[in-house]
Amino acid sequence: SAAAAAASSSAVTDDPLGLTPELRRMTDAFASIPDEKNRYKQLMYMANQLQPIPDAAKVPENKVPGCLSTVHVVATKTYSEDRGCDV
């Protein structure tokens, strides 16, 4: 609904980094893992669940600065009717 979309949009802009509520929950969950090795293991587990990034997306604009390994990130934001928010 339009009201849900407006509320979701407001929630995104309320985040200091402009993260969607789902991404904010994920980053908060990572922040709550005190052990760096466990955080790394969780990140690698989640990364292995994803489809590989197409070679065409491996451009400097998608490269994560400061990583020891070469990491590219591509994301899209869509509205989920089921969740009532951007995902």
C-alpha positions in Angstrom: 0.0 0.0 0.0 1.1 3.6 -0.4 1.1 4.2 3.3 3.4 1.2 3.9 5.7 2.4 1.1 5.8 5.9 2.6 6.5 4.5 6.1 9.2 2.2 4.6 10.8 5.1 2.7 10.8 7.2 5.9 12.4 4.4 7.8 15.2 4.2 5.2 15.9 7.9 5.4 15.9 7.8 9.2 18.9 5.5 9.1 22.2 7.5 9.3 23.6 5.5 6.3 20.3 5.3 4.4 20.2 1.5 4.9 16.9 -0.4 4.5 15.5 -1.9 7.6 16.6 -5.4 6.5 20.1 -4.3 5.8 20.2 -2.4 9.1 19.2 -5.6 11.0 21.9 -7.5 9.2 24.6 -5.0 10.0 23.5 -4.9 13.6 23.6 -8.7 13.8 27.2 -8.7 12.5 28.1 -6.0 14.9 26.8 -8.1 17.8 29.3 -10.9 17.0 32.3 -10.0 19.2 34.8 -12.5 17.8 36.3 -11.4 14.5 36.9 -15.0 13.3 33.2 -15.9 13.9 32.1 -12.7 12.1 34.3 -13.7 9.2 33.0 -17.2 9.2 29.4 -16.0 9.2 30.1 -13.5 6.3 31.8 -16.3 4.3 28.8 -18.6 4.9 26.4 -16.0 3.7 28.5 -15.0 0.7 28.6 -18.7 -0.4 24.8 -18.8 -0.5 24.8 -16.1 -3.2 25.1 -16.3 -6.9 28.5 -15.2 -8.3 28.6 -11.6 -9.5 28.8 -11.4 -13.3 32.1 -10.3 -14.7 30.4 -7.2 -16.2 29.6 -6.0 -12.6 33.3 -6.2 -11.5 34.0 -2.6 -12.2 35.9 -0.1 -10.0 32.6 1.6 -8.9 31.5 -1.8 -7.3 34.8 -2.6 -5.7 35.0 -2.4 -1.8 37.9 -0.1 -0.8 40.2 -1.2 1.9 39.7 -5.0 1.6 42.7 -7.3 1.5 40.8 -9.5 -0.9 39.2 -8.1 -4.1 35.5 -7.7 -3.2 32.7 -6.3 -5.4 29.2 -5.5 -4.2 26.2 -5.0 -6.3 22.8 -4.3 -4.8 19.3 -3.4 -5.8 16.5 -2.1 -3.7 12.9 -3.3 -4.3 9.8 -3.0 -2.3 8.5 -6.3 -0.7 4.7 -6.4 -0.3 5.2 -9.5 2.0 7.5 -7.6 4.3 6.0 -4.2 3.9 9.4 -2.6 3.3 12.3 -2.1 0.9 14.7 -5.1 0.6 
